[in-house]
Amino acid sequence: MRHVDEYRDEGAATRLLGAIRARVTRPWTIMEICGGQTHTLLQAGIDRMLPEAVTLVHGPGCPVCVTPVEKIDRAVALAGRPDVIVTSFGDMLRVPGSRGDLLGAKAAGGDVRMVYSPLDALALARKHPDREVVFFAVGFETTAPANAMAAWRAKREGVRNFSLLCSHVLVPPAMEAILADPEQRVQAFLAAGHVCTVMGYHAYEPIAARFRVPLVVTGFEPVDLLQGILMAVDALEAGRHEVENQYRRVVTREGNGPAQRLLAEVFEVRDMAWRGIGTIPASGFGLAPAYADLDAERRFDVAAVTAAEAGECIAGEVLRGRKKPPACPAFGTRCTPEHPLGAPMVSAEGACAAYHRYGRDPGSAT
């Protein structure tokens, strides 16, 4: 495939691995912040091929995984209403809350539908003017513009039976929270290229300077990731603390201006709860006052629904990079993709799902 195969080239990967081995002189811990990158790293076996001195840990870069339990419970509560159609992406339907998941709500008679785009949900609202259609809108800055566009179009078209249950989270505040944690061991980041495609990477520059850590904006193919790791190792060895862009074929420093302007119109930055982590200040998007009538939590008065995390699941430790999935006593036994205890075992971007799918066992728990 044009512009893909070259980033999966075995020869290029071998050369980059050799360069990493030649450059590293001491132990370094690098966190990739994107669940898609986690899956590539494990699928390609990069985690096993790197020199022992380079440790990869996995961050809270799976939007499904960090959606708080109370948001799942609110979606389940909405699905129990006969006048409501709840829509979302497929991963969200199986994420467990404290009251079950959306597939369970569907089995109990709720009208829950998987869609591929928020605009599909908006089309469903036009088709069923006698029903309320709620789109469960989750994700990082990557998916936020599409959800903002659905709200923008609903507003301009006067579609009054459409609303959003918002759980949008932002990457830079999560990085700051991880670095401010006294137990953290992260010395460099691989930043998610798709997030930076939208937002640019200028917001990461103060983080690199304040915490004295290098950040490398990185793509998603094996060669992308190996080059990003090499750039991070080179910066660490040289004592540089700056933001570098490996994903230049897609990402610019300033990002996508029209998308950012749409986000600024439709959303406002708010404190946000992250599953397994807790509330991080100014780390999420909620609907701006001009779009408050599209807020499903206000429209259906479910904001008071609260819930606690399951005690056995260590998703919070995994999402902070403190532990790897096989360190969980339930991993692969009481927690599997078919019967998950937590969101990271459900999502296509979840670290636990990646370790389970690609055969990482409790021997790889450190």
C-alpha positions as CSV (number, residue, x, y, z in Angstrom):
1,M,0.0,0.0,0.0
2,R,1.4,3.4,-1.0
3,H,2.7,5.4,2.0
4,V,2.1,2.4,4.4
5,D,4.3,-0.4,3.3
6,E,7.5,1.6,3.6
7,Y,6.6,2.1,7.3
8,R,6.4,-1.6,7.8
9,D,9.7,-2.4,6.0
10,E,11.7,-5.1,7.8
11,G,15.1,-3.7,6.7
12,A,14.3,-0.2,7.9
13,A,13.0,-1.6,11.2
14,T,16.2,-3.6,11.7
15,R,18.4,-0.6,11.0
16,L,16.5,1.5,13.5
17,L,16.7,-1.2,16.2
18,G,20.5,-1.3,15.6
19,A,20.7,2.4,16.0
20,I,18.8,2.3,19.3
21,R,21.1,-0.4,20.6
22,A,24.1,1.6,19.6
23,R,22.8,4.8,21.2
24,V,21.5,3.7,24.5
25,T,24.0,3.7,27.4
26,R,21.7,3.6,30.5
27,P,18.2,2.6,31.4
28,W,15.3,4.7,30.1
29,T,11.5,4.5,30.5
30,I,9.4,5.8,27.7
31,M,5.6,6.0,27.7
32,E,3.5,5.9,24.5
33,I,0.3,7.8,25.1
34,C,-1.8,6.2,22.5
35,G,-3.6,2.8,22.7
36,G,-3.2,2.3,18.9
37,Q,0.5,2.6,19.3
38,T,0.5,0.1,22.2
39,H,-1.2,-2.5,19.9
40,T,1.4,-1.9,17.1
41,L,4.3,-2.2,19.6
42,L,3.0,-5.6,20.8
43,Q,1.7,-6.9,17.5
44,A,5.1,-6.2,15.8
45,G,7.0,-7.5,18.9
46,I,8.9,-4.2,19.3
47,D,8.6,-4.4,23.0
48,R,10.6,-7.7,22.9
49,M,13.2,-6.6,20.4
50,L,14.3,-3.4,22.1
51,P,17.5,-3.4,24.2
52,E,16.9,-4.3,27.8
53,A,17.8,-0.8,28.9
54,V,14.7,0.7,27.1
55,T,11.4,0.1,29.0
56,L,8.1,0.9,27.4
57,V,5.1,1.7,29.6
58,H,1.6,2.3,28.4
59,G,-0.4,5.5,29.2
60,P,-4.0,6.5,29.3
61,G,-4.3,6.8,25.6
62,C,-7.4,4.7,25.1
63,P,-10.5,6.9,25.2
64,V,-12.9,4.1,25.8
65,C,-10.7,2.9,28.7
66,V,-10.7,6.2,30.5
67,T,-14.4,6.9,30.2
68,P,-15.6,7.0,33.8
69,V,-18.0,4.3,35.2
70,E,-20.6,7.0,36.0
71,K,-20.8,7.9,32.3
72,I,-21.4,4.3,31.4
73,D,-24.1,4.1,34.0
74,R,-25.8,7.3,32.7
75,A,-25.8,5.8,29.2
76,V,-27.4,2.6,30.6
77,A,-30.0,4.7,32.4
78,L,-30.8,6.5,29.2
79,A,-31.1,3.2,27.3
80,G,-33.8,2.1,29.8
81,R,-36.1,4.9,28.7
82,P,-38.6,3.9,26.0
83,D,-38.4,7.2,24.2
84,V,-34.6,7.1,23.8
85,I,-32.3,5.5,21.2
86,V,-28.8,5.4,22.5
87,T,-26.0,5.3,19.9
88,S,-22.3,4.9,20.1
89,F,-19.2,3.2,18.6
90,G,-19.0,-0.6,19.0
91,D,-16.3,-0.6,21.7
92,M,-18.5,1.4,24.0
93,L,-21.3,-1.1,24.0
94,R,-19.3,-3.7,25.9
95,V,-17.6,-1.4,28.5
96,P,-18.8,-2.4,31.9
97,G,-20.2,0.1,34.3
98,S,-21.5,-0.6,37.8
99,R,-24.9,-1.4,36.4
100,G,-23.9,-3.6,33.4
101,D,-23.1,-2.4,29.9
102,L,-25.0,-1.1,27.0
103,L,-25.3,-4.5,25.3
104,G,-26.9,-5.7,28.5
105,A,-29.3,-2.8,28.3
106,K,-30.1,-3.7,24.7
107,A,-30.7,-7.3,25.8
108,A,-33.1,-6.0,28.4
109,G,-35.2,-4.2,25.8
110,G,-33.4,-0.9,25.4
111,D,-32.9,0.6,21.9
112,V,-29.1,0.7,21.7
113,R,-27.5,0.9,18.3
114,M,-23.9,0.9,17.0
115,V,-23.0,3.6,14.6
116,Y,-19.8,4.4,12.7
117,S,-20.1,8.2,12.9
118,P,-21.9,10.8,15.0
119,L,-23.4,11.9,11.7
120,D,-25.1,8.5,11.5
121,A,-26.7,9.2,14.8
122,L,-27.9,12.6,13.6
123,A,-29.3,10.9,10.5
124,L,-31.2,8.5,12.8
125,A,-32.7,11.5,14.7
126,R,-33.9,12.9,11.4
127,K,-35.5,9.6,10.5
128,H,-37.2,9.1,13.9
129,P,-38.5,12.6,14.9
130,D,-40.8,11.0,17.5
131,R,-37.8,9.5,19.4
132,E,-34.9,11.1,21.3
133,V,-31.5,10.0,19.8
134,V,-28.5,10.3,22.1
135,F,-24.9,9.8,20.8
136,F,-22.5,8.7,23.5
137,A,-19.5,10.9,22.4
138,V,-16.2,9.7,23.7
139,G,-12.6,10.2,22.6
140,F,-9.6,12.5,22.7
141,E,-9.0,15.5,20.5
142,T,-9.0,13.1,17.5
143,T,-12.7,12.3,17.5
144,A,-13.9,15.6,19.0
145,P,-14.2,17.5,15.7
146,A,-16.6,15.0,14.2
147,N,-18.7,15.1,17.3
148,A,-18.6,18.9,17.3
149,M,-19.7,18.9,13.7
150,A,-22.7,16.7,14.5
151,A,-23.7,19.2,17.2
152,W,-23.1,22.1,14.9
153,R,-25.3,20.6,12.2
154,A,-28.0,19.6,14.6
155,K,-28.1,23.2,15.8
156,R,-28.3,24.8,12.4
157,E,-30.8,22.3,11.0
158,G,-33.1,22.5,14.0
159,V,-32.9,18.8,14.9
160,R,-34.4,19.0,18.3
161,N,-34.5,15.3,19.2
162,F,-30.7,14.8,19.0
163,S,-28.3,15.2,22.0
164,L,-24.8,14.2,23.1
165,L,-23.6,12.4,26.2
166,C,-20.1,13.8,26.3
167,S,-17.0,12.2,27.7
168,H,-14.2,13.9,25.7
169,V,-10.7,14.0,27.3
170,L,-7.6,15.9,26.5
171,V,-4.0,14.6,26.3
172,P,-1.8,17.4,27.6
173,P,-3.4,17.6,31.1
174,A,-3.1,13.8,31.4
175,M,0.6,14.0,30.6
176,E,1.0,16.7,33.3
177,A,-0.9,14.6,35.8
178,I,1.4,11.6,35.1
179,L,4.5,13.7,35.4
180,A,3.4,15.3,38.6
181,D,2.7,11.9,40.2
182,P,5.6,11.2,42.7
183,E,5.4,7.5,41.8
184,Q,5.8,8.1,38.1
185,R,8.9,6.7,36.3
186,V,8.3,8.1,32.8
187,Q,11.3,9.9,31.3
188,A,10.0,10.6,27.8
189,F,6.8,10.4,25.8
190,L,5.8,9.2,22.4
191,A,2.9,11.6,21.7
192,A,-0.1,10.5,19.6
193,G,0.2,11.6,16.0
194,H,-3.5,11.8,15.3
195,V,-4.2,14.0,18.3
196,C,-1.4,16.4,17.1
197,T,-2.8,16.3,13.5
198,V,-5.8,18.2,15.0
199,M,-4.3,20.2,17.8
200,G,-0.7,20.6,16.7
201,Y,2.1,20.1,19.3
202,H,2.7,23.6,20.6
203,A,0.8,22.8,23.8
204,Y,3.3,20.1,24.6
205,E,6.3,22.5,24.6
206,P,5.6,24.0,28.1
207,I,5.3,20.4,29.5
208,A,8.6,19.4,28.0
209,A,10.3,22.5,29.5
210,R,8.6,22.4,32.9
211,F,9.2,18.7,33.6
212,R,12.4,18.4,31.6
213,V,11.2,15.5,29.5
214,P,11.5,15.0,25.7
215,L,8.3,14.4,23.8
216,V,8.3,12.9,20.3
217,V,5.2,13.2,18.1
218,T,5.0,9.7,16.6
219,G,3.0,7.8,14.0
220,F,1.5,4.4,14.3
221,E,3.4,2.0,12.0
222,P,6.4,-0.1,13.3
223,V,9.0,2.1,11.5
224,D,7.3,5.2,12.9
225,L,7.4,3.9,16.4
226,L,11.0,2.7,16.2
227,Q,12.1,6.1,14.8
228,G,10.2,7.8,17.6
229,I,11.9,5.6,20.2
230,L,15.3,6.3,18.6
231,M,14.6,10.1,18.7
232,A,13.5,9.8,22.3
233,V,16.5,7.8,23.3
234,D,18.8,10.2,21.5
235,A,17.2,13.2,23.3
236,L,17.5,11.4,26.7
237,E,21.1,10.5,26.1
238,A,21.9,14.1,25.0
239,G,20.0,15.7,27.9
240,R,17.6,17.5,25.6
241,H,14.1,18.4,26.8
242,E,12.1,19.5,23.8
243,V,9.3,18.4,21.4
244,E,10.3,16.7,18.2
245,N,8.0,15.7,15.3
246,Q,8.6,12.2,13.8
247,Y,5.2,12.3,12.1
248,R,6.0,15.2,9.8
249,R,4.1,13.7,6.8
250,V,0.9,14.5,8.7
251,V,1.5,16.8,11.7
252,T,2.4,20.5,11.9
253,R,3.2,22.5,15.0
254,E,0.0,24.5,14.8
255,G,-2.4,21.7,13.7
256,N,-5.7,22.0,11.9
257,G,-7.0,25.5,12.4
258,P,-10.6,25.0,11.1
259,A,-11.0,21.9,13.4
260,Q,-9.7,23.9,16.4
261,R,-12.1,26.8,15.7
262,L,-15.1,24.4,15.5
263,L,-14.0,22.8,18.8
264,A,-13.8,26.2,20.4
265,E,-17.3,27.1,19.3
266,V,-19.0,23.9,20.3
267,F,-17.1,22.8,23.4
268,E,-15.6,24.4,26.5
269,V,-12.7,23.0,28.6
270,R,-13.8,21.5,31.9
271,D,-12.5,19.4,34.8
272,M,-13.0,15.7,33.8
273,A,-13.1,12.4,35.6
274,W,-10.9,9.7,34.1
275,R,-11.7,6.1,34.8
276,G,-9.2,4.6,37.2
277,I,-7.3,7.9,37.6
278,G,-9.7,10.4,39.1
279,T,-10.5,14.0,38.2
280,I,-7.9,15.9,36.3
281,P,-8.4,19.7,36.1
282,A,-9.2,21.2,32.7
283,S,-8.8,17.8,31.0
284,G,-12.0,17.5,29.1
285,F,-14.6,19.0,26.7
286,G,-18.2,19.7,27.7
287,L,-20.7,21.4,25.5
288,A,-20.4,25.2,25.5
289,P,-23.4,27.3,26.8
290,A,-24.6,28.0,23.2
291,Y,-25.0,24.2,22.8
292,A,-26.3,23.3,26.2
293,D,-29.7,22.3,24.9
294,L,-27.9,19.3,23.2
295,D,-26.4,18.1,26.5
296,A,-28.1,14.7,27.2
297,E,-27.2,14.8,30.9
298,R,-29.1,18.1,31.3
299,R,-32.0,17.1,29.0
300,F,-32.7,13.8,30.8
301,D,-31.5,14.8,34.2
302,V,-29.0,11.9,34.6
303,A,-26.0,13.9,35.8
304,A,-26.7,12.8,39.4
305,V,-26.0,9.2,38.5
306,T,-22.7,8.3,40.2
307,A,-20.7,5.0,40.6
308,A,-17.6,3.6,42.1
309,E,-14.8,1.6,40.4
310,A,-14.7,-2.2,40.6
311,G,-12.2,-3.1,43.4
312,E,-10.5,-6.0,41.7
313,C,-9.6,-4.2,38.5
314,I,-6.2,-2.5,38.4
315,A,-7.0,-0.4,35.2
316,G,-6.0,2.8,37.0
317,E,-2.5,1.4,37.7
318,V,-2.2,0.3,34.0
319,L,-3.5,3.6,32.7
320,R,-0.9,5.6,34.8
321,G,1.9,3.4,33.5
322,R,2.6,2.0,37.0
323,K,1.9,-1.6,36.1
324,K,1.5,-3.7,33.0
325,P,-1.6,-5.8,32.4
326,P,-0.2,-9.2,33.4
327,A,0.5,-7.8,36.9
328,C,-3.3,-8.0,37.5
329,P,-4.2,-11.3,39.3
330,A,-7.4,-11.5,37.2
331,F,-5.6,-11.0,33.8
332,G,-6.5,-13.8,31.4
333,T,-8.5,-15.7,34.0
334,R,-11.4,-13.8,35.6
335,C,-10.8,-10.9,33.1
336,T,-10.8,-11.7,29.4
337,P,-12.2,-9.9,26.3
338,E,-15.3,-12.1,26.5
339,H,-15.8,-11.4,30.2
340,P,-14.0,-8.1,31.0
341,L,-13.7,-6.6,34.5
342,G,-12.5,-3.3,33.1
343,A,-12.5,-1.2,30.0
344,P,-8.8,-1.8,29.0
345,M,-9.7,-5.5,28.3
346,V,-12.7,-4.4,26.1
347,S,-11.4,-1.7,23.8
348,A,-9.6,-2.3,20.5
349,E,-7.0,0.2,21.9
350,G,-6.9,-1.1,25.5
351,A,-3.5,-2.3,26.9
352,C,-5.0,-5.3,28.6
353,A,-6.7,-6.4,25.3
354,A,-3.3,-6.0,23.5
355,Y,-1.4,-8.1,26.0
356,H,-4.1,-10.8,25.9
357,R,-4.3,-10.8,22.1
358,Y,-0.6,-10.9,21.4
359,G,0.3,-13.5,24.0
360,R,2.0,-11.5,26.8
361,D,1.7,-13.6,29.9
362,P,2.3,-12.9,33.6
363,G,6.0,-13.4,33.0
364,S,6.0,-10.0,31.3
365,A,4.4,-8.1,34.2
366,T,7.2,-5.7,35.0
